[in-house]
Amino acid sequence: AATASAAELPEEEAPDASPPPLVDGAAQREGKVEVNDQVGNVSFDDDEEATTTAGEEEPSPGPPAGAGLSDDQPLRPPQEATPSPTPAASSTSGGYPAPAGTISVGSQVEIRGLKSRADLNGRRAKVVLFDPDAGRFEVRLEGPSGDERVRCKADNLTLVVVRQSSRKTAGDTAFAEGRLDEAVRLYRLALQEDAAGDTELSATIRSNLAATFAKKGDHEAALKEAQAAIGLRPDWGKAHSRAGLSLLQLGRFAEAQASYMKAVKFEPVVDSYLAGLRQATERLHEKNTNVVNRQAEAEKTKANGNAALAGGDFPTAIALYTMALAIISPAANGNQSLQQSLAVYSSNRSAAFAKLKHWNFALADGEAAKRASPKWFKAYLRIGAAYLGQNHAEHAYKTFLFASDLEGGYKEAVREAAVALWQIPRLESPLARRRIERFSQDAAKPPGSARIFAISDVHIDHGASVLSWAEGISTTEFKNDILLVAGDLGDTFNAVKRGLMIFKKKFRRVFYVPGNHDMWIRPNTADSTKLKFKDSICKLLAMLDMCEQVGAEMMPAEVMQNVFVVPLLSWWSSGYTGPGYTPDDELVYDAFCKWPMGDQVAHRWFVNWNDIFVKKVQQAQRQRGQKSDVVSFSHFLPINDLPVGGAPSAASYAVELEEQIHGVKAGLHIWGHTHVNMSSVVGGVRYHQHSLMGAEYGHAPQAKFLKVYDGGLLEMPKSHNVY
């Protein structure tokens, strides 16, 4: 029987710049005293409204059709009897060296005369951009790879022109309308009158004749036309698939398998080619009812696939794994050992698709491997790799974490999780890009059309009076205004959600950054027992999802024309301390937090996150061309000059933020954490804290907001009644 160990493929080469590894937090803290601040005494864990979240938008599980990838579903006959569009003519029939200005973005070209990459000469490509400074075109190569690109001078590109044939077009119309005899007549005329000397157009018309005869049920004639097309274009996958379809219908299964294998080798992600190869292979082996023999043949085919994969022939590997799946699938139902074989073959094919950067197909095969063997870590590694290839770093990270808990998966999974973890703050995922789009949604609103208020350290789960205060905020006073919440809203996910939901009912826009309490994963709360956050990054990702659901925001925005609100996510670093600091290496602060990169590295992750937004704000400011009103805010103290009060100095400062504050030209920065309300001007920036909670976690029943913008940024922010 195939086992997990039999599926092991050569390890991926490590990237040149490895990210910081994930750490074992428990081991780092062994023998030390864990310190946490005062915890809340009001639970929202049983609140159905607060617990229910939308969650992240799941990426597509695979290609739209899926017939060639669904290893646990019945095969369908491949449907290929459709005409091919008119091709671009080859360079020998109308291509010409491109004079300056002829080639542009979107042009189809052929590469010629490259010395550094002679292997690319003769390859077709599409122009995707032009770099005027370098005088070079960037082209995306046609072929099996998903997104292979190269930069070329115009002298190394030949523009590919299209030869038109009205007779072929009329034949396509006749085919689509079911007038098959008329289609044959028109294609014959096009072949004689229009395609003379044009190899590609001739091959396309032959292919369309094959499709027409196949639809008529005349597979002998269809095969003859398909073979003629192959003679004209031997490296064209569709021509081989036409032959494969007719050979399949004629019962010549070994030849059909060989034809479809060639089609897949040339174009490995055409779903009908994969389906045809599977069906031809299945029909070829349908009389082999001996399970042991089937398994031996499948293992032999898989071994050949592994050799092709190791040799860099990824399309051939895909074809061979597809054949192995077809051989074993009929016998695998209810057989646990063969289900593992299915998982192995799907996993290996996923790896081959990933090598070609066809991430949807890689993801679909990873999911197939998971269905066949739900507890096999390798299936989840394939899924995570496909997510990462799609830039779904958030999904990849959580998938790798899940794999790390499965038998045998820890070492590989944590290594891959580290890569995904540090890709998240690059904000390149579709999820992040969609959220970033809110940056300019109010940029056209006139300055002064809304007021901006701030508060920190609400701790909504610290006594019933805090919740009463929040719910008692005026429902009309702030309907057009903006609130900044500078962290420590609650100890648990549900408490934070409840607080944001309340504020969002009162304010038009609510911006929020998490504090240390917000990032805790407290034992015996829903965070650890129901939501089961594996670490504080997982909790942060869930809070981003939740904010989107309730309408709150954790990313910067131009909230009015030339008025910017800049949340700066942060974490303390014990390497930065203030006056009166006494080092104590035996203490672990905020021990309820679980940072996968380690307590002393977490701050770097947030700095990376903020850097993306600093650049975005700077770009918007340059476009405005005038001085902006900018208010930034964080939970932790951004400069050493600010006092910590009774808070531990080693767990309060995030001084890397100072450069980012100046980078966005903030005139005012709000912070929290220490429960010490004060204001100070340092380096031309006013730093202000307005905490709801006092040092002993008490608050006045008439506690107020801090007004920071009203017609302009206030030189001295003012308290404002919440009622």
Secondary structure by P-SEA (a helix, b strand, c coil): cccccccccccccccccccccccccccccccbbbbbccccccccccccccccccccccccccccccccccccccccccccccccccccccccccccccccccccccbbbbbcccccccccccbbbbbccccccccbbbbbbbccccbbbbbbccccbbbbbbbbbaaaaaaaaaaaacaaaaaaaaaaaaacccccccaaaaaaaaaaaaaaaaaacaaaaaaaaaaaaaaaccccaaaaaaaaaaaaaacaaaaaaaaaaaaaaaccccaaaaaaaaaaaaaaacccccaaaaaaaaaaaaaaaaaaaaacaaaaaaaaaaaaaaaccccccccaaaaaaaaaaaaaaaaaaaaacaaaaaaaaaaaaaaaccccaaaaaaaaaaaaaacaaaaaaaaaaaaaacccccaaaaaaaaaaaaaccccccaaaaaaacccccccccccccbbbbbcccccccccaaaaaaaaaccccccccbbbbbcccccccaaaaaaaaaaaaacccbbbbbbcccccccccccccccccccccaaaaaaaaaaaaaaaccccccccccccbbbbbbbbbbbccccccbbbbbcccccccccccccccccaaaaaaaaaaaaaaaaaaaaaaaccccbbbbbbccccccccccccccccccccccaaaaaaaacccbbbbcccccccccccccbbbbbbcccccccccccbbbbbbccccccccbbbbbbcc
